[in-house]
Amino acid sequence: MVMDIEIDQIRLIQPSLAVLVTSSFEGRDALLTVAWVVPVSYVPSRVAIAISKQRYSYEIIRRSGMFAVNIMEFDYVDSVYKAGTLSGRVVEDKFRECGLTRIGGRSLPIAVVKEAVGVLECRVRNVFETGDHDLFIGDVVDAYVKGKYSTHWDPSSYRPILYISEGHFLTIDSGSVVRYMMG
Ligand SMILES: Cc1cc2nc3c(=O)[nH]c(=O)nc-3n(C[C@H](O)[C@H](O)[C@H](O)COP(=O)(O)O)c2cc1C
């Protein structure tokens, strides 16, 4: 059966990784869930995130010119859900509300999430208007991991948070992993 999809076409390309993006500007912290996150260059190392102008975090990221991508494991799915539904405009301490610990970045003067298994600290290089979201391209200035990682996550133990849409989160079934020898 062929179905016409008039809205939500964009969700055909999900699930995607759901991360926590953080930033800080003049004593205010940004913390929000972002599923529109993508690598855009290896060398130099760059990532892109799409952020709606409606987010409290938008202005903080825009004005500080910095953000961190915090990679969370599936144990933190509740926190990621909360950070994606509560706004910093209405809660006083969004880190605490989401059950997370705020620490300072290793290289940049912005908030990062202590519980993250991986962090990419980025300086905003360009911002493009793409529609109802703006695309922030970040130069990765520092990156660090706590988890099992060599050149990539270990597929037998990594439990990423993936998001389909409409409240549906999932992770990898390690039994589904297939490996080809590359190159
Ligand atoms: C799983 C998930 C993924 C999301 N992805 C994005 C995204 O890529 N970009 C975005 O602007 N908002 C995204 N959101 C919405 C924001 O995280 C949400 O509006 C959040 O409450 C904004 O917080 P703030 O107002 O404190 O910045 C997502 C929400 C969820 C639950």
The ligand as a MOL file (V3000), in Angstrom:
LIG
                    3D

  0  0  0     0  0            999 V3000
M  V30 BEGIN CTAB
M  V30 COUNTS 31 33 0 0 0
M  V30 BEGIN ATOM
M  V30 1 C 13.6470 13.8030 21.3240 0
M  V30 2 C 13.5410 15.2810 21.0520 0
M  V30 3 C 14.3020 15.8500 20.0390 0
M  V30 4 C 14.2710 17.2230 19.8020 0
M  V30 5 N 15.0500 17.7540 18.8150 0
M  V30 6 C 15.0700 19.0970 18.6250 0
M  V30 7 C 15.9370 19.6630 17.6390 0
M  V30 8 O 16.6720 18.9720 16.9270 0
M  V30 9 N 15.9380 21.0210 17.5220 0
M  V30 10 C 15.1400 21.8330 18.2890 0
M  V30 11 O 15.1740 23.0670 18.1270 0
M  V30 12 N 14.3100 21.3090 19.2160 0
M  V30 13 C 14.2710 19.9790 19.4180 0
M  V30 14 N 13.4560 19.4280 20.3670 0
M  V30 15 C 12.6200 20.3250 21.1840 0
M  V30 16 C 13.3870 21.0070 22.3200 0
M  V30 17 O 14.2950 20.1320 22.9380 0
M  V30 18 C 12.3480 21.5050 23.3550 0
M  V30 19 O 11.5010 22.4570 22.7500 0
M  V30 20 C 12.9870 22.0400 24.6170 0
M  V30 21 O 11.9770 22.1060 25.6160 0
M  V30 22 C 13.5890 23.4270 24.4210 0
M  V30 23 O 14.1200 23.8490 25.6480 0
M  V30 24 P 14.5180 25.3740 25.9090 0
M  V30 25 O 13.2630 26.2130 25.6450 0
M  V30 26 O 14.9330 25.3680 27.3530 0
M  V30 27 O 15.6190 25.7220 24.9680 0
M  V30 28 C 13.4370 18.0550 20.5950 0
M  V30 29 C 12.6410 17.4780 21.6000 0
M  V30 30 C 12.6920 16.1090 21.8260 0
M  V30 31 C 11.8390 15.4970 22.9110 0
M  V30 END ATOM
M  V30 BEGIN BOND
M  V30 1 1 1 2
M  V30 2 1 2 3
M  V30 3 2 2 30
M  V30 4 2 3 4
M  V30 5 1 4 5
M  V30 6 1 4 28
M  V30 7 2 5 6
M  V30 8 1 6 7
M  V30 9 1 6 13
M  V30 10 2 7 8
M  V30 11 1 7 9
M  V30 12 1 9 10
M  V30 13 2 10 11
M  V30 14 1 10 12
M  V30 15 2 12 13
M  V30 16 1 13 14
M  V30 17 1 14 15
M  V30 18 1 14 28
M  V30 19 1 15 16
M  V30 20 1 16 17
M  V30 21 1 16 18
M  V30 22 1 18 19
M  V30 23 1 18 20
M  V30 24 1 20 21
M  V30 25 1 20 22
M  V30 26 1 22 23
M  V30 27 1 23 24
M  V30 28 2 24 25
M  V30 29 1 24 26
M  V30 30 1 24 27
M  V30 31 2 28 29
M  V30 32 1 29 30
M  V30 33 1 30 31
M  V30 END BOND
M  V30 END CTAB
M  END
